[in-house]
């Protein structure tokens, strides 16, 4: 798993790649730790002008590895586990250069939410976006619904989260969730070209624009992250969540009590 997240550079542009294509880049705790470590490293790198986040293979990322759903690699509380992920989200939100994410194939759950925290999303034609958390008995908890709310309003955020349906490239473009759609075979080339254009602009001008944009956009996301930590911890400890898991394991209809 040591090579599942890679960091490379094109001049002043950092390129983060998920490299677990046989699993559609499904992320586990080890990948998260590597990803967050790279983000922390980039915060300390002088002269950084843009950051690209991409995935090898057919998909950007199918979300959390299903083998690790509900599993902790350490003996920590639910709240501590969620907050650790949120510290990583804060690193992504506050990178000192514009962040561009190249989306293709499956982009699911927490991986979609984190992609929504980036400054620009470019989609390949194959992209399939989905927030299936509620179908797994939990709530989206990585700040993505706040970003969806900002981009496309209450209705779309509710639709995607409550139904778990798939949204394709053209619909995502109509709602402003992605800013461009290109053929999959042109995706990496297009994103690198955009990053190079940004890197060629006056550095201070870019930083000042990014500061202004993020001061508008990030407070709502950061407030949402704080709310989601509490909400998800409550869900994990609830009778309804225990009943959800028991009913699924026993192959019967659940009997929820709203507590």
Backbone as CSV, one residue per row, in Angstrom:
resi,resn,N_x,N_y,N_z,CA_x,CA_y,CA_z,C_x,C_y,C_z
1,UNK,0.819,-1.209,0.000,0.000,0.000,0.000,0.855,1.262,0.000
2,UNK,2.196,1.119,0.134,3.048,2.288,0.283,3.056,3.162,-0.956
3,UNK,2.687,2.627,-2.129,2.698,3.405,-3.362,1.300,3.797,-3.808
4,UNK,0.309,3.701,-2.942,-1.075,3.953,-3.356,-1.383,5.429,-3.538
5,UNK,-0.560,6.309,-2.963,-0.694,7.746,-3.175,0.696,8.276,-3.518
6,UNK,0.802,8.923,-4.665,2.111,9.376,-5.135,2.121,10.884,-5.319
7,UNK,3.294,11.461,-5.150,3.488,12.891,-5.356,4.590,13.091,-6.385
8,UNK,4.290,13.900,-7.405,5.267,14.253,-8.425,5.160,15.756,-8.670
9,UNK,6.118,16.289,-9.445,6.111,17.725,-9.723,6.347,17.980,-11.202
10,UNK,5.635,18.960,-11.716,5.890,19.523,-13.035,6.278,20.982,-12.787
11,UNK,7.560,21.220,-12.596,8.007,22.548,-12.209,7.437,22.929,-10.850
12,UNK,6.660,24.009,-10.811,6.066,24.490,-9.564,4.674,23.916,-9.308
13,UNK,4.291,22.931,-10.099,2.967,22.301,-9.979,3.127,20.942,-9.309
14,UNK,2.407,20.724,-8.212,2.401,19.419,-7.545,1.292,18.557,-8.148
15,UNK,1.588,17.283,-8.333,0.611,16.340,-8.884,0.468,15.169,-7.920
16,UNK,-0.696,15.086,-7.271,-1.002,13.987,-6.351,-1.811,12.950,-7.111
17,UNK,-1.367,11.700,-7.091,-2.053,10.637,-7.825,-2.444,9.498,-6.894
18,UNK,-3.718,9.137,-6.922,-4.149,7.881,-6.326,-3.743,6.767,-7.289
19,UNK,-3.134,5.707,-6.762,-2.635,4.639,-7.630,-3.029,3.277,-7.074
20,UNK,-4.317,3.039,-7.063,-4.863,1.738,-6.684,-5.962,1.384,-7.702
21,UNK,-5.600,1.340,-8.987,-6.612,1.237,-10.044,-7.438,-0.034,-9.984
22,UNK,-6.860,-1.119,-9.466,-7.611,-2.383,-9.399,-8.787,-2.297,-8.442
23,UNK,-8.776,-1.307,-7.559,-9.875,-1.070,-6.612,-10.594,0.245,-6.918
24,UNK,-10.449,0.735,-8.150,-11.018,2.039,-8.515,-10.592,3.118,-7.520
25,UNK,-9.344,2.981,-7.025,-8.756,3.946,-6.089,-9.583,4.132,-4.819
26,UNK,-10.240,3.053,-4.383,-10.936,3.081,-3.090,-9.917,3.359,-1.999
27,UNK,-10.272,4.264,-1.088,-9.323,4.734,-0.079,-9.538,4.045,1.257
28,UNK,-8.445,3.661,1.907,-8.506,3.123,3.261,-7.729,4.051,4.199
29,UNK,-7.591,3.666,5.446,-6.925,4.529,6.419,-5.479,4.828,6.018
30,UNK,-4.787,3.824,5.456,-3.393,4.040,5.070,-3.288,5.065,3.949
31,UNK,-4.196,4.996,2.978,-4.183,5.980,1.888,-4.509,7.371,2.401
32,UNK,-5.485,7.454,3.311,-5.808,8.756,3.893,-4.592,9.347,4.591
33,UNK,-3.886,8.533,5.349,-2.712,9.026,6.072,-1.649,9.541,5.097
34,UNK,-1.440,8.811,3.998,-0.471,9.255,2.996,-0.917,10.548,2.336
35,UNK,-2.208,10.622,2.003,-2.745,11.812,1.355,-2.603,13.032,2.261
36,UNK,-2.990,12.879,3.527,-2.896,14.009,4.455,-1.435,14.404,4.686
37,UNK,-0.547,13.415,4.710,0.873,13.715,4.866,1.410,14.533,3.695
38,UNK,0.967,14.190,2.488,1.378,14.952,1.302,0.845,16.383,1.371
39,UNK,-0.416,16.529,1.784,-0.978,17.879,1.907,-0.181,18.710,2.908
40,UNK,0.178,18.105,4.038,0.970,18.823,5.039,2.330,19.222,4.457
41,UNK,2.934,18.326,3.696,4.219,18.635,3.058,4.082,19.810,2.087
42,UNK,3.016,19.827,1.317,2.831,20.900,0.337,2.595,22.248,1.011
43,UNK,2.016,22.241,2.189,1.843,23.494,2.925,3.189,24.137,3.253
44,UNK,4.234,23.334,3.336,5.560,23.842,3.699,6.457,24.082,2.488
45,UNK,5.943,23.818,1.290,6.789,23.901,0.096,6.752,25.318,-0.483
46,UNK,7.903,25.988,-0.542,7.928,27.351,-1.099,7.754,27.321,-2.622
47,UNK,7.155,28.364,-3.156,7.049,28.508,-4.604,5.997,27.650,-5.267
48,UNK,5.145,27.004,-4.495,4.108,26.154,-5.074,3.083,27.037,-5.793
49,UNK,2.751,26.713,-7.067,1.855,27.552,-7.844,0.514,26.903,-8.163
50,UNK,0.428,25.577,-8.117,-0.840,24.877,-8.357,-0.693,23.441,-7.880
51,UNK,-1.830,22.828,-7.545,-1.857,21.427,-7.108,-2.910,20.696,-7.934
52,UNK,-2.506,19.590,-8.527,-3.425,18.717,-9.264,-3.635,17.453,-8.454
53,UNK,-4.893,17.000,-8.367,-5.228,15.730,-7.713,-5.933,14.875,-8.744
54,UNK,-5.465,13.660,-8.943,-5.961,12.793,-10.004,-5.919,11.337,-9.554
55,UNK,-6.410,10.435,-10.413,-6.371,9.014,-10.118,-5.933,8.205,-11.320
56,UNK,-5.169,7.150,-11.066,-4.792,6.220,-12.134,-5.967,5.293,-12.441
57,UNK,-5.979,4.746,-13.651,-7.002,3.775,-14.019,-8.295,4.428,-14.469
58,UNK,-9.401,3.695,-14.306,-10.680,4.111,-14.861,-11.435,5.114,-14.006
59,UNK,-11.126,5.184,-12.716,-11.888,6.036,-11.799,-10.971,6.946,-10.996
60,UNK,-11.509,8.113,-10.630,-10.801,8.977,-9.689,-10.730,8.294,-8.335
61,UNK,-11.898,7.961,-7.747,-11.931,7.195,-6.496,-13.361,6.777,-6.191
62,UNK,-13.521,5.504,-5.884,-14.850,4.971,-5.555,-15.194,5.159,-4.085
63,UNK,-14.472,6.049,-3.396,-14.788,6.339,-2.005,-14.035,5.440,-1.048
64,UNK,-14.608,5.250,0.131,-13.951,4.427,1.141,-13.992,2.961,0.734
65,UNK,-12.880,2.291,0.925,-12.801,0.854,0.663,-13.888,0.145,1.471
66,UNK,-14.776,-0.580,0.791,-15.898,-1.214,1.487,-15.432,-2.233,2.528
67,UNK,-14.210,-2.750,2.364,-13.682,-3.684,3.367,-13.417,-2.992,4.692
68,UNK,-13.341,-1.655,4.669,-13.062,-0.903,5.891,-14.266,-0.118,6.396
69,UNK,-15.432,-0.301,5.782,-16.609,0.405,6.261,-16.911,-0.006,7.701
70,UNK,-16.970,0.976,8.589,-17.250,0.698,10.000,-16.080,0.133,10.764
71,UNK,-14.891,0.080,10.128,-13.710,-0.503,10.767,-12.718,0.612,11.097
72,UNK,-12.095,0.540,12.251,-11.059,1.479,12.651,-9.724,0.738,12.727
73,UNK,-8.699,1.339,12.150,-7.368,0.739,12.242,-6.701,1.042,13.579
74,UNK,-7.306,1.950,14.361,-6.789,2.289,15.688,-7.938,2.278,16.691
75,UNK,-7.588,2.145,17.965,-8.595,2.153,19.031,-8.867,3.593,19.444
76,UNK,-9.667,4.292,18.622,-10.026,5.673,18.912,-11.543,5.808,18.803
77,UNK,-12.074,6.861,19.391,-13.520,7.068,19.375,-13.988,7.489,17.987
78,UNK,-15.297,7.346,17.748,-15.869,7.799,16.489,-15.582,9.276,16.268
79,UNK,-15.771,10.076,17.316,-15.547,11.512,17.192,-14.095,11.821,16.823
80,UNK,-13.153,11.155,17.473,-11.741,11.375,17.163,-11.424,10.963,15.731
81,UNK,-12.012,9.843,15.274,-11.785,9.376,13.908,-12.295,10.402,12.896
82,UNK,-13.493,10.925,13.126,-14.075,11.907,12.211,-13.272,13.196,12.222
83,UNK,-12.900,13.643,13.412,-12.135,14.882,13.523,-10.772,14.769,12.843
84,UNK,-10.171,13.610,12.886,-8.887,13.427,12.201,-9.069,13.620,10.695
85,UNK,-10.121,13.055,10.149,-10.417,13.273,8.738,-10.673,14.738,8.429
86,UNK,-11.318,15.426,9.362,-11.608,16.841,9.147,-10.344,17.695,9.191
87,UNK,-9.366,17.289,9.983,-8.088,18.011,9.961,-7.438,17.886,8.581
88,UNK,-7.586,16.718,7.959,-7.097,16.549,6.597,-7.869,17.412,5.615
89,UNK,-9.190,17.506,5.795,-10.009,18.356,4.924,-9.585,19.817,5.046
90,UNK,-9.249,20.237,6.258,-8.788,21.614,6.449,-7.473,21.865,5.714
91,UNK,-6.592,20.869,5.691,-5.349,20.997,4.928,-5.640,21.187,3.442
92,UNK,-6.644,20.460,2.933,-7.016,20.581,1.524,-7.635,21.950,1.239
93,UNK,-8.505,22.393,2.131,-9.177,23.686,1.966,-8.203,24.859,1.934
94,UNK,-7.086,24.720,2.614,-6.201,25.867,2.842,-4.837,25.720,2.162
95,UNK,-4.712,24.822,1.197,-3.439,24.720,0.472,-3.050,26.091,-0.092
96,UNK,-1.770,26.414,-0.091,-1.339,27.766,-0.474,-1.292,28.015,-1.974
97,UNK,-1.962,27.181,-2.759,-2.016,27.346,-4.211,-3.348,26.785,-4.696
98,UNK,-3.817,27.222,-5.867,-5.075,26.687,-6.397,-5.021,25.173,-6.554
99,UNK,-6.141,24.507,-6.215,-6.233,23.053,-6.325,-7.181,22.687,-7.452
100,UNK,-6.714,21.804,-8.326,-7.492,21.328,-9.460,-7.623,19.822,-9.349
101,UNK,-8.825,19.294,-9.524,-9.018,17.853,-9.415,-9.576,17.317,-10.729
102,UNK,-8.982,16.221,-11.204,-9.356,15.585,-12.468,-10.255,14.397,-12.161
103,UNK,-11.532,14.505,-12.514,-12.527,13.500,-12.151,-12.898,12.640,-13.356
104,UNK,-12.945,11.324,-13.111,-13.381,10.398,-14.160,-13.935,9.153,-13.496
105,UNK,-14.725,8.398,-14.234,-15.271,7.161,-13.685,-16.008,7.424,-12.385
106,UNK,-15.871,6.493,-11.441,-16.571,6.623,-10.168,-15.905,7.660,-9.272
107,UNK,-16.732,8.541,-8.726,-16.301,9.522,-7.718,-17.388,9.485,-6.641
108,UNK,-17.094,8.785,-5.553,-18.149,8.391,-4.622,-17.835,8.840,-3.196
109,UNK,-18.894,9.186,-2.469,-18.825,9.385,-1.028,-17.814,10.430,-0.602
110,UNK,-16.978,10.061,0.377,-16.000,10.987,0.909,-15.026,11.499,-0.131
111,UNK,-14.726,10.687,-1.146,-13.820,11.149,-2.202,-14.470,12.256,-3.022
112,UNK,-15.769,12.143,-3.284,-16.484,13.229,-3.945,-16.519,14.463,-3.057
113,UNK,-16.806,14.264,-1.783,-16.866,15.417,-0.883,-15.537,16.164,-0.844
114,UNK,-14.445,15.440,-0.759,-13.144,16.102,-0.732,-12.841,16.776,-2.061
115,UNK,-13.236,16.159,-3.169,-13.048,16.794,-4.476,-13.812,18.112,-4.550
116,UNK,-14.976,18.154,-3.905,-15.776,19.376,-3.890,-15.090,20.501,-3.114
117,UNK,-14.155,20.158,-2.250,-13.440,21.174,-1.475,-12.313,21.830,-2.271
118,UNK,-11.978,21.256,-3.437,-10.927,21.837,-4.264,-11.444,23.080,-4.983
119,UNK,-10.528,23.851,-5.564,-10.917,25.098,-6.211,-11.543,24.876,-7.585
120,UNK,-11.079,23.871,-8.321,-11.619,23.595,-9.653,-11.776,22.095,-9.840
121,UNK,-12.869,21.705,-10.495,-13.121,20.319,-10.850,-13.299,20.226,-12.356
122,UNK,-12.437,19.439,-13.008,-12.540,19.173,-14.439,-12.954,17.713,-14.576
123,UNK,-13.967,17.441,-15.390,-14.517,16.085,-15.483,-14.246,15.457,-16.839
124,UNK,-13.920,14.175,-16.819,-13.960,13.374,-18.023,-15.396,12.972,-18.311
125,UNK,-15.664,12.605,-19.536,-17.039,12.283,-19.939,-17.602,11.074,-19.203
126,UNK,-16.732,10.226,-18.664,-17.183,9.001,-17.997,-17.587,9.221,-16.549
127,UNK,-17.468,10.428,-16.021,-17.589,10.631,-14.583,-18.988,10.277,-14.071
128,UNK,-19.015,9.648,-12.891,-20.269,9.269,-12.227,-20.125,9.661,-10.753
129,UNK,-20.843,10.702,-10.363,-20.737,11.259,-9.012,-21.865,10.721,-8.144
130,UNK,-21.533,10.369,-6.894,-22.557,9.765,-6.041,-22.233,9.983,-4.571
131,UNK,-23.288,10.272,-3.776,-23.186,10.376,-2.311,-24.087,9.301,-1.701
132,UNK,-23.574,8.098,-1.458,-24.409,6.986,-1.000,-24.453,6.790,0.513
133,UNK,-23.948,7.741,1.289,-23.768,7.512,2.722,-25.060,7.128,3.436
134,UNK,-26.160,7.819,3.134,-27.406,7.548,3.853,-27.870,6.120,3.602
135,UNK,-27.607,5.589,2.422,-27.936,4.186,2.145,-27.117,3.233,3.005
136,UNK,-26.005,3.716,3.565,-25.174,2.917,4.480,-25.473,3.267,5.938
137,UNK,-26.530,4.048,6.162,-26.944,4.349,7.526,-26.229,5.501,8.190
138,UNK,-25.397,6.244,7.434,-24.632,7.340,8.013,-24.887,8.615,7.209
139,UNK,-24.284,9.726,7.647,-24.461,10.999,6.949,-23.170,11.382,6.230
140,UNK,-23.256,12.136,5.142,-22.039,12.692,4.539,-21.341,13.566,5.575
141,UNK,-20.022,13.389,5.738,-19.366,14.077,6.859,-18.020,14.693,6.506
142,UNK,-17.825,15.043,5.222,-16.533,15.618,4.834,-16.665,17.011,4.235
143,UNK,-17.775,17.699,4.510,-17.938,19.077,4.068,-18.512,19.251,2.683
144,UNK,-18.720,18.154,1.974,-19.148,18.257,0.579,-20.552,18.780,0.387
145,UNK,-21.465,18.477,1.326,-22.832,18.968,1.137,-22.882,20.484,1.270
146,UNK,-22.029,21.072,2.096,-21.962,22.531,2.181,-21.508,23.126,0.858
147,UNK,-20.515,22.502,0.239,-20.035,22.992,-1.054,-21.115,22.817,-2.126
148,UNK,-21.809,21.677,-2.125,-22.915,21.483,-3.070,-23.983,22.547,-2.877
149,UNK,-24.298,22.850,-1.628,-25.276,23.887,-1.319,-24.841,25.220,-1.916
150,UNK,-23.559,25.545,-1.792,-23.051,26.795,-2.358,-23.153,26.797,-3.876
151,UNK,-22.830,25.679,-4.508,-22.788,25.616,-5.967,-24.165,25.557,-6.608
152,UNK,-25.024,24.714,-6.049,-26.260,24.377,-6.761,-27.518,24.472,-5.911
153,UNK,-27.376,24.839,-4.642,-28.541,25.052,-3.810,-28.986,23.841,-3.015
154,UNK,-29.981,24.114,-2.164,-30.535,23.128,-1.248,-31.070,21.904,-1.990
155,UNK,-31.773,22.134,-3.109,-32.458,21.042,-3.795,-31.531,19.954,-4.290
156,UNK,-30.443,20.339,-4.947,-29.536,19.323,-5.482,-28.805,18.604,-4.359
157,UNK,-28.372,19.362,-3.334,-27.694,18.711,-2.205,-28.607,17.676,-1.568
158,UNK,-29.886,18.031,-1.369,-30.836,17.084,-0.784,-31.067,15.892,-1.706
159,UNK,-31.222,16.147,-2.991,-31.487,15.082,-3.965,-30.359,14.053,-3.965
160,UNK,-29.127,14.512,-4.102,-28.002,13.575,-4.202,-27.787,12.817,-2.899
161,UNK,-27.888,13.519,-1.756,-27.614,12.867,-0.469,-28.747,11.938,-0.049
162,UNK,-29.987,12.342,-0.254,-31.123,11.544,0.227,-31.438,10.362,-0.676
163,UNK,-31.134,10.462,-1.963,-31.445,9.359,-2.882,-30.227,8.509,-3.217
164,UNK,-29.022,9.084,-3.106,-27.820,8.347,-3.470,-27.688,8.088,-4.950
165,UNK,-28.447,8.817,-5.774,-28.425,8.568,-7.211,-27.108,9.015,-7.838
166,UNK,-26.875,8.569,-9.051,-25.663,8.908,-9.788,-25.908,10.160,-10.630
167,UNK,-24.970,11.086,-10.595,-25.011,12.266,-11.454,-23.872,12.185,-12.453
168,UNK,-24.205,12.315,-13.732,-23.210,12.245,-14.788,-22.578,13.584,-15.090
169,UNK,-21.694,13.567,-16.088,-20.872,14.731,-16.385,-21.689,15.935,-16.836
170,UNK,-22.623,15.733,-17.756,-23.352,16.876,-18.303,-24.241,17.526,-17.245
171,UNK,-24.880,16.718,-16.396,-25.686,17.296,-15.327,-24.803,18.049,-14.338
172,UNK,-23.655,17.482,-14.011,-22.731,18.160,-13.105,-22.286,19.500,-13.679
173,UNK,-22.065,19.549,-14.985,-21.675,20.796,-15.634,-22.812,21.816,-15.570
174,UNK,-24.045,21.375,-15.795,-25.186,22.298,-15.746,-25.339,22.929,-14.369
175,UNK,-25.062,22.163,-13.328,-25.219,22.659,-11.963,-23.984,23.409,-11.462
176,UNK,-22.915,23.449,-12.243,-21.698,24.123,-11.798,-20.850,23.312,-10.850
177,UNK,-21.157,22.027,-10.715,-20.362,21.164,-9.839,-18.982,20.921,-10.454
178,UNK,-18.926,20.831,-11.769,-17.654,20.833,-12.498,-17.665,22.036,-13.432
179,UNK,-16.480,22.521,-13.785,-16.418,23.700,-14.648,-16.184,23.369,-16.111
180,UNK,-15.691,22.166,-16.389,-15.470,21.742,-17.774,-15.651,20.235,-17.860
181,UNK,-16.054,19.764,-19.044,-16.121,18.331,-19.348,-15.310,18.099,-20.611
182,UNK,-14.416,17.128,-20.548,-13.557,16.817,-21.693,-13.533,15.303,-21.892
183,UNK,-13.127,14.818,-23.063,-12.959,13.370,-23.240,-11.966,12.816,-22.213
184,UNK,-12.230,11.619,-21.749,-11.357,11.029,-20.724,-9.890,11.038,-21.138
185,UNK,-9.638,10.744,-22.421,-8.255,10.646,-22.874,-7.558,12.011,-22.897
186,UNK,-8.324,13.089,-22.782,-7.754,14.436,-22.756,-7.735,15.034,-21.350
187,UNK,-8.234,14.290,-20.359,-8.436,14.860,-19.026,-7.132,15.309,-18.377
188,UNK,-6.172,14.418,-18.242,-4.923,14.777,-17.576,-4.203,15.901,-18.317
189,UNK,-4.207,15.824,-19.638,-3.564,16.857,-20.453,-4.226,18.216,-20.233
190,UNK,-5.556,18.225,-20.202,-6.290,19.478,-20.029,-6.027,20.090,-18.655
191,UNK,-6.078,19.264,-17.613,-5.873,19.776,-16.259,-4.453,20.308,-16.099
192,UNK,-3.473,19.614,-16.641,-2.095,20.093,-16.556,-1.937,21.411,-17.312
193,UNK,-2.588,21.532,-18.457,-2.528,22.775,-19.226,-3.123,23.942,-18.430
194,UNK,-4.259,23.706,-17.773,-4.877,24.747,-16.952,-3.943,25.137,-15.805
195,UNK,-3.365,24.123,-15.145,-2.453,24.392,-14.027,-1.240,25.199,-14.489
196,UNK,-0.721,24.881,-15.672,0.422,25.630,-16.190,0.038,27.077,-16.497
197,UNK,-1.168,27.280,-17.005,-1.638,28.654,-17.248,-1.699,29.436,-15.932
198,UNK,-2.239,28.800,-14.897,-2.321,29.460,-13.584,-0.918,29.752,-13.055
199,UNK,-0.028,28.777,-13.208,1.334,28.942,-12.692,2.096,30.044,-13.416
200,UNK,1.678,30.385,-14.632,2.371,31.424,-15.398,1.862,32.824,-15.073
201,UNK,0.756,32.918,-14.341,0.200,34.219,-13.962,1.002,34.813,-12.806
202,UNK,0.891,36.132,-12.573,1.631,36.748,-11.456,1.281,36.076,-10.125
203,UNK,2.294,35.658,-9.398,2.083,34.841,-8.194,1.256,35.568,-7.138
204,UNK,1.597,36.834,-6.850,0.869,37.554,-5.812,-0.587,37.784,-6.212
205,UNK,-0.830,38.053,-7.480,-2.198,38.264,-7.958,-3.046,37.021,-7.737
206,UNK,-2.499,35.858,-8.072,-3.221,34.598,-7.867,-3.496,34.388,-6.386
207,UNK,-2.497,34.620,-5.557,-2.684,34.422,-4.112,-3.761,35.341,-3.549
208,UNK,-3.795,36.594,-4.014,-4.785,37.529,-3.499,-6.196,37.160,-3.967
209,UNK,-6.328,36.684,-5.213,-7.644,36.226,-5.666,-8.087,35.010,-4.868
210,UNK,-7.156,34.071,-4.671,-7.494,32.851,-3.936,-7.896,33.190,-2.503
211,UNK,-7.208,34.137,-1.903,-7.555,34.578,-0.545,-8.985,35.114,-0.512
212,UNK,-9.334,35.953,-1.475,-10.681,36.526,-1.528,-11.733,35.443,-1.732
213,UNK,-11.501,34.558,-2.693,-12.464,33.504,-2.996,-12.686,32.591,-1.798
214,UNK,-11.612,32.205,-1.159,-11.741,31.269,-0.044,-12.347,31.922,1.201
215,UNK,-12.119,33.219,1.378,-12.764,33.896,2.506,-14.277,33.965,2.302
216,UNK,-14.726,33.929,1.064,-16.152,33.832,0.765,-16.668,32.411,0.971
217,UNK,-15.907,31.431,0.493,-16.421,30.071,0.374,-16.171,29.172,1.579
218,UNK,-15.032,29.317,2.240,-14.639,28.321,3.234,-15.361,28.386,4.574
219,UNK,-15.787,29.559,5.059,-16.431,29.568,6.381,-17.648,28.652,6.477
220,UNK,-18.490,28.596,5.459,-19.654,27.712,5.508,-19.221,26.252,5.577
221,UNK,-18.208,25.880,4.809,-17.715,24.500,4.826,-17.141,24.162,6.194
222,UNK,-16.377,25.068,6.764,-15.772,24.809,8.070,-16.834,24.701,9.165
223,UNK,-17.871,25.506,9.068,-18.985,25.386,10.007,-19.684,24.035,9.825
224,UNK,-19.865,23.628,8.578,-20.512,22.350,8.301,-19.695,21.177,8.842
225,UNK,-18.380,21.241,8.702,-17.527,20.175,9.235,-17.729,20.010,10.735
226,UNK,-17.813,21.128,11.448,-18.023,21.064,12.900,-19.359,20.418,13.230
227,UNK,-20.394,20.760,12.475,-21.706,20.165,12.699,-21.699,18.675,12.354
228,UNK,-20.993,18.319,11.293,-20.976,16.921,10.838,-20.257,16.011,11.827
229,UNK,-19.240,16.527,12.513,-18.559,15.717,13.522,-19.538,15.251,14.594
230,UNK,-20.366,16.174,15.064,-21.345,15.843,16.089,-22.434,14.930,15.531
231,UNK,-22.938,15.274,14.350,-24.027,14.496,13.760,-23.604,13.050,13.510
232,UNK,-22.415,12.856,12.929,-21.987,11.493,12.613,-21.704,10.699,13.880
233,UNK,-21.123,11.337,14.884,-20.873,10.640,16.148,-22.184,10.188,16.778
234,UNK,-23.206,11.048,16.731,-24.515,10.679,17.263,-25.112,9.513,16.489
235,UNK,-24.987,9.552,15.157,-25.511,8.461,14.330,-24.837,7.145,14.693
236,UNK,-23.507,7.140,14.794,-22.785,5.903,15.104,-23.235,5.306,16.449
237,UNK,-23.604,6.169,17.399,-23.996,5.710,18.734,-25.494,5.426,18.863
238,UNK,-26.257,5.610,17.791,-27.712,5.561,17.888,-28.271,4.140,17.833
239,UNK,-29.468,3.975,18.384,-30.202,2.718,18.264,-30.553,2.432,16.809
240,UNK,-30.919,3.469,16.072,-31.288,3.272,14.673,-30.130,2.699,13.863
241,UNK,-28.901,3.164,14.120,-27.764,2.654,13.367,-27.488,1.197,13.733
242,UNK,-27.614,0.861,15.008,-27.450,-0.544,15.399,-28.528,-1.407,14.739
243,UNK,-29.763,-0.895,14.684,-30.845,-1.632,14.048,-30.606,-1.759,12.550
244,UNK,-30.097,-0.719,11.927,-29.760,-0.769,10.503,-28.785,-1.907,10.219
245,UNK,-27.708,-1.990,11.002,-26.708,-3.036,10.786,-27.270,-4.424,11.094
246,UNK,-28.056,-4.524,12.152,-28.625,-5.825,12.519,-29.600,-6.318,11.452
247,UNK,-30.461,-5.429,10.962,-31.443,-5.816,9.951,-30.763,-6.244,8.665
248,UNK,-29.717,-5.528,8.296,-28.997,-5.901,7.071,-28.314,-7.262,7.244
249,UNK,-27.705,-7.491,8.400,-27.030,-8.770,8.637,-28.011,-9.934,8.678
250,UNK,-29.226,-9.680,9.185,-30.238,-10.737,9.345,-31.181,-10.835,8.154
251,UNK,-31.034,-9.976,7.173,-31.867,-10.037,5.981,-33.336,-9.737,6.236
252,UNK,-33.635,-8.787,7.105,-35.024,-8.452,7.437,-35.245,-6.958,7.314
253,UNK,-36.507,-6.549,7.355,-36.828,-5.123,7.307,-36.454,-4.486,8.647
254,UNK,-35.844,-3.309,8.613,-35.473,-2.658,9.874,-36.691,-2.073,10.580
255,UNK,-36.574,-1.933,11.886,-37.617,-1.306,12.705,-36.991,-0.115,13.435
256,UNK,-37.054,1.040,12.797,-36.417,2.238,13.332,-37.311,2.905,14.375
257,UNK,-36.658,3.555,15.351,-37.380,4.232,16.427,-37.030,5.722,16.501
258,UNK,-36.182,6.191,15.590,-35.836,7.600,15.595,-34.987,8.028,16.762
259,UNK,-34.155,7.118,17.251,-33.305,7.437,18.410,-31.994,6.663,18.349
